[in-house]
Amino acid sequence: MNQRSVIASPEGISRAKAALARQNFNQKAFALKVGLAYSTVNHFFTRVPIYRTNFEEICKFLDLDWQEIVAKSESVEETQKLSPLDKLWQQLQTLGSPTEKMGLVLVQENTLSWNWQTPSPYEKSVRVGNHIQFEINFDKPGYLLLLQKDTSGEVWCFCPSCFASQPYLNTGKTILPQEGSSMRAFPIEGTPGQEEILAVVTKTMPSLDWLPQESDDPLQIEASHLSRLLEYINQTGEYQVMYTQYMITE
């Protein structure tokens, strides 16, 4: 491995993201705390090579031993062999920024109804078996395209879908699943790990032929879908991209 550039192992990134969540920082706020460029911190968490001195500094502020986080048995070139879907997902993230204006709300089930309370900040860690709603706060009205990357690396479109039949949203708070959906909350399933939510807000309804209809189940997103989405928002120039992440635990 190049002695000047290092990269975290997949297991190391999981530990680093958990440490970041424990400190209640997003990447932008953490970059300010550490005194590094946001792009450097983002590269660290997306497994793009950075200078070893910066790598060590990030690990120090996360109370981690950098030698336990760095990739040891694979080259930088090998770790950069991301799937086309992962590369396009990262490109979408570079168009926006992490946000605290959306996140998970834990829901408690009782015999009468679903009750929920909004935490502050939003949940950074939820357990398999929990039920959640997803909340997003809009500064400006627009059409919402909400994508989730689960712990297996698969990407799903939840808005629009049968859980969000009204993709045009006004300012203020919006909860998914929307009223009238077949479910009042999403069960947390799958394997432990990190999940990510990415929201794209546009002034007009995106002209994408793959967008689900209001009665459709969430669509599994392929690389071709994200490629066309990137082309569309780059052409329109009027969009907002936000993303957040959280951990799934046992």
C-alpha positions as CSV (number, residue, x, y, z in Angstrom):
1,M,0.0,0.0,0.0
2,N,1.2,3.5,-0.8
3,Q,2.7,4.8,2.5
4,R,1.2,8.3,1.9
5,S,-2.3,7.1,1.1
6,V,-4.3,4.7,3.2
7,I,-7.9,3.5,3.3
8,A,-10.1,1.9,5.9
9,S,-11.2,-1.7,5.9
10,P,-14.9,-2.4,5.6
11,E,-14.9,-3.5,9.3
12,G,-13.0,-0.4,10.2
13,I,-15.5,1.9,8.5
14,S,-18.4,0.2,10.4
15,R,-16.6,0.9,13.7
16,A,-15.8,4.5,12.7
17,K,-19.4,5.2,11.7
18,A,-20.6,3.7,15.0
19,A,-18.2,6.0,16.8
20,L,-19.4,9.0,14.8
21,A,-23.0,8.2,15.7
22,R,-22.1,7.8,19.4
23,Q,-20.7,11.4,19.3
24,N,-23.9,12.6,17.6
25,F,-21.9,14.2,14.8
26,N,-22.6,14.3,11.1
27,Q,-19.7,14.4,8.7
28,K,-19.8,18.1,8.2
29,A,-19.8,19.0,11.9
30,F,-17.1,16.4,12.5
31,A,-14.9,17.9,9.8
32,L,-15.2,21.3,11.6
33,K,-14.3,19.7,14.9
34,V,-11.2,17.9,13.5
35,G,-10.1,20.9,11.4
36,L,-10.1,19.0,8.1
37,A,-11.8,19.6,4.8
38,Y,-15.2,18.1,4.6
39,S,-14.1,16.3,1.4
40,T,-11.3,14.6,3.4
41,V,-13.7,13.3,6.0
42,N,-16.2,12.2,3.4
43,H,-13.4,10.3,1.6
44,F,-12.5,8.6,4.8
45,F,-16.1,7.4,5.3
46,T,-16.6,6.4,1.7
47,R,-13.3,4.5,1.5
48,V,-11.4,6.8,-0.8
49,P,-7.7,7.0,-0.1
50,I,-6.5,9.9,2.0
51,Y,-3.1,10.9,3.5
52,R,-2.1,8.8,6.5
53,T,-1.6,11.8,8.7
54,N,-5.3,12.8,8.1
55,F,-6.4,9.2,8.6
56,E,-4.7,9.0,11.9
57,E,-6.2,12.4,13.0
58,I,-9.7,11.3,12.2
59,C,-9.2,8.0,14.1
60,K,-7.8,9.9,17.1
61,F,-10.9,12.2,17.4
62,L,-13.1,9.1,17.1
63,D,-11.1,7.4,19.9
64,L,-10.0,4.6,17.6
65,D,-6.7,3.0,17.0
66,W,-5.9,3.8,13.4
67,Q,-3.9,0.6,12.9
68,E,-7.1,-1.3,13.8
69,I,-9.1,0.7,11.2
70,V,-6.8,0.8,8.2
71,A,-7.0,-1.9,5.5
72,K,-4.0,-4.2,5.9
73,S,-4.4,-7.1,3.5
74,E,-5.7,-5.4,0.4
75,S,-4.4,-2.7,-1.8
76,V,-5.9,0.7,-2.4
77,E,-6.7,-0.3,-5.9
78,E,-8.6,-3.4,-4.8
79,T,-10.7,-1.5,-2.3
80,Q,-11.7,1.0,-4.9
81,K,-13.3,-1.7,-7.0
82,L,-16.8,-0.6,-6.1
83,S,-19.9,-1.8,-7.9
84,P,-21.4,0.6,-10.5
85,L,-24.3,1.1,-8.1
86,D,-22.0,2.1,-5.2
87,K,-20.1,4.5,-7.4
88,L,-23.3,6.2,-8.6
89,W,-24.6,6.4,-5.0
90,Q,-21.4,8.1,-4.0
91,Q,-21.7,10.5,-6.9
92,L,-25.2,11.4,-5.7
93,Q,-23.9,12.1,-2.2
94,T,-21.3,14.4,-3.5
95,L,-24.1,16.6,-5.0
96,G,-25.5,17.2,-1.5
97,S,-24.6,17.2,2.1
98,P,-25.5,15.2,5.3
99,T,-28.5,16.7,7.2
100,E,-30.1,16.7,10.5
101,K,-33.5,17.7,9.0
102,M,-34.6,14.1,8.4
103,G,-34.3,10.8,10.3
104,L,-35.8,7.9,12.1
105,V,-38.6,8.1,14.7
106,L,-39.1,5.1,16.9
107,V,-42.7,3.9,17.1
108,Q,-44.3,2.0,20.0
109,E,-47.2,-0.4,19.2
110,N,-50.1,-0.8,21.6
111,T,-53.5,-2.2,21.4
112,L,-55.2,0.9,20.2
113,S,-52.9,2.7,17.8
114,W,-49.4,3.6,16.8
115,N,-47.9,6.3,19.1
116,W,-44.7,8.1,18.3
117,Q,-42.6,10.9,19.7
118,T,-39.9,12.8,17.8
119,P,-36.5,12.6,19.4
120,S,-33.9,15.3,19.1
121,P,-31.7,14.5,17.4
122,Y,-33.2,11.6,15.4
123,E,-32.3,8.0,16.2
124,K,-28.7,7.1,15.1
125,S,-29.1,3.4,16.1
126,V,-32.2,1.1,16.0
127,R,-32.6,-2.6,16.7
128,V,-33.8,-5.4,14.4
129,G,-37.5,-5.8,15.3
130,N,-38.1,-2.1,16.1
131,H,-40.7,-0.2,14.2
132,I,-39.9,3.2,12.8
133,Q,-41.4,6.1,10.8
134,F,-39.2,8.4,8.7
135,E,-39.5,12.1,9.1
136,I,-38.3,14.8,6.8
137,N,-38.6,18.6,7.3
138,F,-38.9,20.7,4.2
139,D,-37.7,24.3,3.9
140,K,-39.2,24.7,0.5
141,P,-42.0,22.8,-1.3
142,G,-41.0,20.2,-3.9
143,Y,-41.1,16.7,-5.3
144,L,-39.4,14.1,-3.0
145,L,-37.5,11.1,-4.3
146,L,-36.5,9.1,-1.2
147,L,-33.9,6.3,-1.6
148,Q,-32.7,3.8,1.0
149,K,-29.5,1.8,0.9
150,D,-29.8,-1.1,3.2
151,T,-27.2,-3.1,5.0
152,S,-26.9,-5.6,2.1
153,G,-26.0,-2.7,-0.2
154,E,-29.3,-2.9,-2.1
155,V,-31.0,0.4,-2.9
156,W,-34.8,0.9,-2.8
157,C,-37.1,3.8,-3.8
158,F,-39.7,4.5,-1.0
159,C,-41.0,7.8,-2.4
160,P,-42.9,7.6,-4.6
161,S,-44.4,4.2,-3.8
162,C,-47.4,2.8,-2.0
163,F,-46.0,4.1,1.2
164,A,-45.7,7.7,-0.2
165,S,-48.4,8.2,-2.8
166,Q,-48.1,12.0,-2.6
167,P,-44.5,12.9,-3.6
168,Y,-45.2,16.6,-3.8
169,L,-44.7,18.0,-0.4
170,N,-45.2,21.4,1.2
171,T,-42.9,23.0,3.7
172,G,-42.8,21.6,7.2
173,K,-42.8,18.1,8.6
174,T,-43.7,15.0,6.5
175,I,-44.0,11.5,7.9
176,L,-43.5,8.2,5.9
177,P,-45.4,6.0,5.6
178,Q,-48.0,8.6,4.6
179,E,-51.5,8.6,5.7
180,G,-53.6,6.1,3.8
181,S,-50.7,3.6,3.5
182,S,-51.2,-0.1,4.3
183,M,-48.6,0.2,7.1
184,R,-48.3,2.8,9.8
185,A,-44.6,2.1,10.5
186,F,-41.7,0.2,8.9
187,P,-40.3,-2.8,10.7
188,I,-36.5,-3.0,11.0
189,E,-35.5,-6.2,9.3
190,G,-32.3,-7.7,7.8
191,T,-28.8,-8.0,9.2
192,P,-27.0,-5.5,11.4
193,G,-25.0,-2.8,9.8
194,Q,-25.3,0.7,8.4
195,E,-28.2,1.9,6.3
196,E,-28.3,5.2,4.5
197,I,-31.2,7.4,3.3
198,L,-30.8,9.9,0.4
199,A,-33.4,12.5,-0.5
200,V,-33.6,14.3,-3.8
201,V,-36.0,17.3,-3.9
202,T,-36.9,18.9,-7.2
203,K,-39.2,21.8,-8.2
204,T,-41.0,19.7,-10.9
205,M,-41.8,16.0,-11.1
206,P,-38.8,14.2,-12.5
207,S,-39.2,12.9,-16.0
208,L,-38.0,9.4,-15.2
209,D,-39.8,6.5,-16.7
210,W,-38.7,4.2,-13.9
211,L,-40.4,6.1,-11.1
212,P,-42.9,3.9,-9.2
213,Q,-46.6,4.8,-9.2
214,E,-48.6,5.5,-6.1
215,S,-49.8,1.9,-5.8
216,D,-46.5,0.3,-6.5
217,D,-44.3,-1.5,-4.0
218,P,-40.9,0.1,-3.3
219,L,-38.7,-0.3,-6.4
220,Q,-35.3,-2.0,-6.2
221,I,-32.9,0.5,-7.8
222,E,-30.3,-0.5,-10.3
223,A,-27.3,1.3,-11.6
224,S,-29.1,2.3,-14.7
225,H,-31.8,4.1,-12.6
226,L,-29.2,6.1,-10.6
227,S,-27.4,7.0,-13.9
228,R,-30.6,8.5,-15.4
229,L,-31.3,10.3,-12.1
230,L,-27.9,11.9,-12.1
231,E,-28.3,12.9,-15.7
232,Y,-31.7,14.5,-15.0
233,I,-30.7,16.5,-12.0
234,N,-27.5,17.7,-13.6
235,Q,-29.5,18.9,-16.6
236,T,-32.2,20.7,-14.6
237,G,-29.8,22.3,-12.1
238,E,-32.6,22.9,-9.6
239,Y,-32.4,20.3,-6.9
240,Q,-31.5,19.6,-3.3
241,V,-29.7,16.4,-2.2
242,M,-29.6,15.4,1.5
243,Y,-28.6,12.2,3.1
244,T,-28.4,10.7,6.6
245,Q,-27.2,7.3,8.0
246,Y,-28.0,5.1,11.0
247,M,-26.9,1.8,12.4
248,I,-29.0,-1.4,12.6
249,T,-28.1,-3.5,15.7
250,E,-29.2,-6.8,17.0
